[in-house]
């Protein structure tokens, strides 16, 4: 099945783009944004919004149309399996691991965003999905943001953690890749990697990326606490980490 984007009419190819150019906001800047969008292969380009970000930088929103389509039937992705719910995760841990599991989470490196790690770990959770701190069979410790990898590992050893949960929001210039790679290297150097389930999460994190970097799994947009709890518990059983 061939598909293409649309705005007002099915298959009209309408696309909205947003980007920043290093120029002052002006009529000339808008023309530059329009011509740039044309060079990307779009037609009927129209600048619908421009706004000065700071001196010498302007943000644009541009509408354009594309003639390209995609064969939807040929796309292959790794679909996320259905996970257990809050109650099932607790029952699974109780029946299979037979003790509480300790999960230590943090937003590591210079990243100061706590929204992601809080949504998964804080007792109240989000969107009516309880956070891991509320799970009777999970001893959850949220260290917050801007935690160094060294501090995370020290705390994990102190608490005898079964699993680490790392949140990465800021990804500019691939800063998250260097930070996550460093964490795996430290775990391996300390002889801890084989003793823990280690997962990462964030809006630009995928399971494929996580596995490539040496983690057990990765979670992106649309993840709820039970998805993470389900994964950690099953991975512990799979690897006999109890």
Residue pairs with C-beta under 8 A, 6 or more apart in sequence:
1 71
1 72
1 73
2 69
2 70
2 71
2 72
3 69
3 70
3 72
4 11
4 13
4 66
4 68
4 69
4 70
5 13
5 14
5 15
5 66
6 12
6 13
6 14
7 14
7 15
7 16
7 63
8 14
11 69
12 65
13 65
13 66
13 67
13 68
14 63
14 64
14 65
15 42
15 63
15 64
15 65
15 66
16 61
16 62
16 63
17 37
17 40
17 42
17 61
17 62
17 63
17 64
18 59
18 60
18 61
18 62
19 33
19 36
19 59
19 60
19 62
20 53
20 57
20 58
20 59
20 60
21 29
21 32
21 33
21 36
21 57
21 58
21 60
22 56
22 57
23 29
23 32
23 56
23 57
23 58
24 52
24 55
24 56
24 58
25 50
25 51
25 52
25 58
29 50
29 58
29 60
30 47
30 50
30 60
33 47
33 50
33 58
33 60
33 62
34 45
34 46
34 47
34 62
37 45
37 62
37 64
38 45
38 64
40 64
41 66
41 68
42 64
42 65
42 66
43 64
43 65
43 66
43 67
44 63
44 64
44 65
45 62
45 63
45 64
46 62
46 63
46 64
47 60
47 61
47 62
48 61
48 62
48 63
49 59
49 60
49 61
50 58
50 59
50 60
50 61
51 58
51 59
52 58
52 59
53 59
78 207
78 208
80 227
83 89
83 226
83 227
83 230
83 231
84 92
84 226
84 229
84 230
85 226
86 129
86 130
86 134
86 135
86 225
86 226
86 229
88 230
89 135
89 137
89 226
89 229
89 230
89 233
90 135
90 136
90 137
90 138
92 230
92 233
92 234
93 99
93 100
93 101
93 137
93 138
93 233
94 137
96 233
96 237
97 137
97 233
97 236
97 237
97 242
98 242
99 242
100 136
100 137
100 138
100 139
101 137
101 138
101 139
101 162
101 163
101 232
101 233
101 236
101 242
102 138
102 139
102 140
102 141
102 159
102 160
102 161
102 162
102 163
103 121
103 132
103 138
103 139
103 140
103 141
103 161
103 162
103 163
103 164
103 165
103 232
104 141
104 143
104 152
104 155
104 156
104 159
104 161
104 163
104 164
104 165
105 117
105 120
105 121
105 132
105 140
105 141
105 142
105 143
105 164
105 165
105 166
105 167
106 117
106 142
106 143
106 144
106 145
106 147
106 152
106 165
106 166
106 167
107 113
107 114
107 116
107 117
107 144
107 145
107 146
107 147
107 166
107 167
107 168
107 169
108 147
108 148
108 149
108 152
108 166
108 167
108 168
108 179
108 183
109 146
109 148
109 149
109 168
109 170
109 175
109 176
109 179
110 146
110 170
110 175
111 145
111 146
111 167
111 168
111 169
111 170
111 176
111 179
112 145
112 146
113 145
113 167
113 169
113 170
114 144
114 145
114 167
115 169
116 167
116 169
116 201
116 202
116 203
117 142
117 144
117 145
117 165
117 167
117 201
118 131
118 142
119 125
119 126
119 131
119 225
120 131
120 132
120 165
120 167
120 201
120 223
120 224
120 225
120 228
121 131
121 132
121 133
121 140
121 142
121 165
121 225
122 131
122 133
122 142
123 130
123 131
123 133
123 134
124 130
124 131
124 134
125 131
125 134
125 224
125 225
126 224
127 224
129 224
129 225
129 226
130 225
130 226
131 140
131 225
132 138
132 140
132 225
132 228
132 229
133 140
133 142
135 225
135 229
138 229
139 159
141 155
141 159
141 161
143 151
143 152
143 155
149 179
149 182
149 183
149 186
150 186
152 164
152 166
152 183
153 183
153 186
153 187
153 190
153 192
155 161
156 164
156 192
156 196
157 190
157 192
161 196
162 196
162 197
162 232
162 236
162 241
162 242
163 196
163 197
163 198
163 199
163 232
163 235
163 236
164 196
164 197
164 198
164 199
165 199
165 200
165 201
165 228
165 232
166 180
166 183
166 198
166 199
166 200
166 201
167 200
167 201
167 202
168 176
168 179
168 180
168 200
168 201
168 202
168 204
168 205
169 202
169 203
170 176
171 202
171 204
176 202
176 204
176 205
177 213
180 200
180 213
180 215
181 213
181 214
183 198
184 193
184 198
184 213
184 214
184 215
187 193
187 196
187 198
193 214
195 241
196 241
197 216
197 231
197 232
197 235
197 236
197 239
197 241
198 215
198 216
199 210
199 215
199 216
199 217
199 218
199 219
199 228
199 231
199 232
200 210
200 213
200 215
200 217
200 218
200 219
201 218
201 219
201 220
201 223
201 228
202 220
203 220
203 221
204 220
205 218
205 219
205 220
206 218
206 220
207 217
207 218
207 219
207 220
208 218
209 218
210 216
210 217
210 218
211 217
211 218
216 231
216 235
217 231
217 235
219 227
219 228
219 231
235 241
236 242
